[in-house]
Amino acid sequence: LCSVRYTGVAGAAFRQEQHSRTLPPGQEDAVTMTVTYAEYQPHVGDQDALKLTVAGAVQETGQVLAKELLVRLHTPELSLTV
């Protein structure tokens, strides 16, 4: 997991996890990773995003699959009534 500037430049990874799963053909599995604001806040600015990169490999064939997910961070709007 790393931050990505509004220009598209990625920062250094600040969170890494490694999980190993053995799945039969056609099966799915989910891995949950919770990232708190306190953990990602020092790495992002006003217009940044978070990029999650996931990779997997098939042991028998050596085939590799990689996917990226870009999560845009939005500051909540503030409404004041006077």
C-alpha atoms as one frame of an Amber mdcrd trajectory, in Angstrom:
protein
   0.000   0.000   0.000   1.411   3.375  -0.959   0.227   6.914  -1.538  -0.093
   8.372  -5.030   0.236  12.096  -5.630  -2.261  13.938  -7.840   0.450  13.938
 -10.511   0.430  10.114 -10.579   3.776   9.705  -8.817   3.688   6.887  -6.266
   5.385   7.208  -2.896   7.238   4.478  -1.056   5.172   1.580   0.272   4.172
   2.154   3.885   2.291  -1.094   4.462   3.019  -4.597   3.212   1.432  -7.919
   4.033   2.031 -11.379   2.676  -0.603 -14.100   2.698  -0.435 -17.614   1.337
  -3.542 -19.479   0.193  -4.049 -22.776  -1.590  -7.286 -22.764  -3.545  -8.867
 -25.449  -5.697  -9.825 -24.429  -9.264 -12.832 -22.097  -9.359 -12.673 -21.231
  -5.658 -12.377 -17.745  -4.178 -10.992 -16.365  -0.947 -10.919 -12.903   0.596
  -8.240 -11.156   2.628  -9.182  -8.094   4.655  -6.671  -5.354   5.400  -7.814
  -2.523   7.662  -5.848   0.712   7.360  -6.559   3.432   9.898  -6.374   7.160
   9.251  -3.496   7.419  11.735  -1.549   4.918   9.622  -2.008   6.533   6.185
  -2.311  10.219   7.188   1.450  10.914   7.363   1.819   9.664   3.772  -0.925
  11.599   1.990  -1.590  15.225   1.113  -4.698  17.154   0.104  -5.149  15.621
  -3.353  -3.647  12.171  -2.937  -4.924   8.644  -3.324  -3.954   5.246  -1.969
  -2.786   2.487  -4.303  -3.103  -1.152  -3.302  -1.142  -3.643  -5.379  -1.932
  -7.355  -5.126  -0.042 -10.180  -6.789  -0.598 -13.921  -6.900   1.092 -16.891
  -8.507   0.074 -20.371  -9.615   2.623 -22.766  -8.126   2.214 -25.447 -10.792
   2.676 -23.152 -13.796   4.491 -20.128 -12.387   1.799 -17.886 -13.927   1.591
 -14.539 -12.131  -1.405 -12.220 -11.809  -1.144  -8.662 -10.485  -3.896  -6.115
  -9.887  -3.934  -2.538  -8.626  -6.716  -0.653  -6.902  -6.586   3.143  -6.696
  -8.674   4.691  -3.920  -9.219   8.438  -4.218  -9.390  10.240  -0.893 -11.944
  13.005  -0.544 -12.199  15.565   2.218 -15.788  15.668   3.470 -17.637  18.861
   2.632 -18.299  21.203   5.502 -21.601  23.063   5.619 -22.143  25.884   8.086
 -25.494  27.466   8.843 -25.327  30.840  10.531
